[in-house]
């Protein structure tokens, strides 16, 4: 009897710890449209919608709070109850956090003007053009540096990057996945097909929820299970498609 009571107490303590962890979760992200960004009264975006759908599947309610990227990373490193999305799951980060996802499996391609009839099928084709517009730093810029393109023209301003090709002052632009391109062209008041995706992929970047190592495995598993059910039910695809039209 004593042993049964001890086991029951242990299971109750485990449940209580997991329940407390779930109620104390701090859900954060940074401004990175269209995945997460400040709306009129709450955080909006594709990843934010998926995270809310996970919470709905679990019957949980947590605020999503927007922080600058560097501060969010510091909170994830220092606090025991943080879930931070949308993060790249890199080898350097793998062991630092627990992971839920992927929230998306996106890739960055080179884009050309829709009226440009040239075919781009390889990086060799990209090397032959006069001007490729790119960001000046970040994941895309790092990858471009690795492959050694010499025809780059870089600017930190996303709208200017797109306008260089829209106004035919550059041949190609590379910075955004398809979802980001659709969102950005809408912001510019352009048709979503004003720029056409080539066949040349620069980089893939699956996005995840990164969790503090102290969050119990049971909590992480529950969230992962809820995300898996959203995919199986078709709800994930419904949310995803809304950002591509």
Secondary structure, DSSP 8 states (H G I E B T S, - for coil): -HHHHHHHHHHHHHHHHHHHHHHT-EEEE--BTTTBEE-SSSEESHHHHHHHHHHHHHT----EEE--HHHHHHHHHH-SSEEEEEEE--TTTGGGSEEEEEEEEEEEEEEEETT------SHHHHHTSS-EEE-SSSHHHHHHHHHT-SSEEE-S-HHHHHHHHHTTSSSEEEEEEHHHHHHHHHHTT--TTSEEEEEEEEEEEEEEEEE-TTS-HHHHHHHHHHHHHHHHHTHHHHHHHHTT-
